């Protein structure tokens, strides 16, 4: 799903139609809180339940 198109893609959200699965992927290991808030707002606006979102922390 394309939430916004930019010349330099930094964050992408991929989901499936039921809204049960959503993946947020970033080119940086730790996207800023502002970037995360923006993407979460946009995904909620198209029907994803943010209460189901679980953040996975990746080791360096």
C-alpha positions in Angstrom: 0.0 0.0 0.0 1.4 3.4 -0.8 0.5 5.9 1.9 2.6 8.7 0.3 5.0 8.8 -2.6 8.3 10.6 -2.3 11.4 10.9 -4.4 13.4 9.3 -1.6 11.5 6.4 0.1 12.5 6.3 3.8 9.5 4.3 5.3 7.0 1.9 3.8 3.9 0.3 5.2 2.8 -3.0 3.9 -0.5 -4.6 4.9 -3.1 -7.1 3.8 -6.8 -6.5 3.1 -8.2 -7.9 6.4 -6.2 -5.3 8.4 -4.8 -8.0 10.6 -1.2 -7.8 9.4 0.8 -4.6 8.9 4.5 -4.2 8.5 6.4 -0.9 8.8 9.8 -0.9 7.3 12.4 1.8 7.5 15.8 2.5 5.9 17.0 3.6 9.3 17.3 1.3 12.3 15.4 3.7 14.5 13.0 6.1 12.7 12.1 9.2 14.7 9.0 9.3 16.8 7.6 11.9 14.4 8.0 9.5 11.5 6.4 6.7 13.4 3.5 8.9 14.5 2.8 10.0 11.0 2.8 6.5 9.6 0.6 5.3 12.4 -1.9 8.1 11.8 -2.1 7.3 8.1 -2.5 3.6 8.6 -5.2 4.2 11.2 -7.0 6.5 8.7 -7.3 3.6 6.3 -8.7 1.1 8.8 -5.8 -0.6 10.7 -6.4 -1.2 14.4 -3.4 0.4 16.1 -4.2 -1.5 19.3 -2.9 -4.6 17.5 0.5 -3.1 16.6 3.5 -4.5 18.3 7.0 -3.0 17.8 9.9 -5.3 17.2 13.3 -4.0 18.3 16.2 -5.1 16.2 19.7 -5.6 17.6 22.5 -3.8 15.9 
